[in-house]
Amino acid sequence: MTQVTYSFDNTIKQTIQLLRLQKHQAGFPFMIESRGELNSNQAFMEYANGIIEVVEFDKEFRSYSFVRRLSSIEASEIRQKYLFGV
C-alpha cells in the first residue's frame, strides 16, 4: 500500500493559485485581503495584466472605488508576500 502525504500549506497555495487563475481567465480581478497593511475597508485588486490597485469598499462592502495604483516594485512585493511568491 502506498502512503500519501498531504501538505496543508501546499494545498492552500495550490487552491489560491487556481482561484486567482480562474478569476483572471474570466476577466475579473483577484482580491488580495491585507491584514494590517491597509485600512479594514480596503483591499488589493490584482488584474490579469499584472496591475495591482488599492480599492476602498463602501459600508456594505457591495461596491468599491479606486484609491491608487501600486508601482511595479510594490506589486511584486505584494505578490511575494500574499501570493506565496507567484
C-alpha positions in Angstrom: 0.0 0.0 0.0 1.3 3.4 -0.9 1.2 6.1 1.7 0.0 9.5 0.5 1.2 12.6 2.4 -0.6 15.9 2.1 0.9 19.2 2.9 -1.8 21.6 4.2 0.3 24.6 3.1 0.8 23.3 -0.4 -2.9 22.6 -0.7 -3.8 26.1 0.3 -1.2 27.5 -2.0 -2.5 25.5 -5.0 -6.1 26.4 -4.2 -5.3 30.2 -4.1 -3.3 30.0 -7.3 -6.1 28.1 -9.1 -8.7 30.6 -7.9 -6.5 33.5 -9.0 -6.1 31.9 -12.4 -9.8 31.3 -12.8 -10.7 34.9 -11.9 -8.1 36.3 -14.3 -9.3 34.0 -17.1 -12.9 35.1 -16.6 -11.8 38.7 -16.9 -12.2 39.6 -13.2 -9.6 41.0 -10.7 -8.3 38.8 -7.9 -8.8 40.4 -4.5 -5.9 40.2 -2.0 -7.0 41.0 1.5 -4.3 42.6 3.7 -4.5 42.4 7.4 -2.8 45.4 9.0 -1.2 46.8 5.8 -4.4 48.6 4.6 -7.5 50.0 6.3 -10.1 47.4 7.2 -12.3 48.6 4.3 -9.5 48.4 1.7 -8.0 45.6 -0.3 -5.6 45.0 -3.2 -7.1 44.1 -6.6 -4.8 42.3 -9.0 -5.7 42.3 -12.7 -4.6 39.8 -15.3 -2.3 42.4 -16.9 -0.2 42.5 -13.6 -1.5 45.8 -12.3 -2.4 45.9 -8.6 -4.6 48.7 -7.2 -5.7 49.6 -3.7 -9.5 49.9 -3.6 -11.9 51.0 -0.8 -15.2 49.3 -0.2 -18.4 51.1 0.8 -20.0 50.5 4.2 -22.0 47.4 3.0 -19.0 46.0 1.0 -21.1 45.9 -2.1 -19.0 48.2 -4.3 -15.6 49.7 -4.2 -13.7 52.7 -5.5 -10.2 53.2 -6.8 -7.6 54.6 -4.2 -4.3 54.2 -6.0 -2.3 52.0 -8.4 0.8 50.3 -7.0 4.2 50.7 -8.7 5.6 47.6 -10.4 8.0 47.2 -7.5 5.2 47.4 -4.9 3.1 45.0 -6.9 5.9 42.5 -7.0 6.3 42.8 -3.2 2.6 42.2 -2.6 2.6 39.1 -4.8 5.6 37.7 -2.9 4.0 38.4 0.4 0.4 37.4 -0.2 0.5 35.0 -3.1 3.3 32.7 -2.0 5.9 34.0 -4.4 3.7 33.8 -7.5 
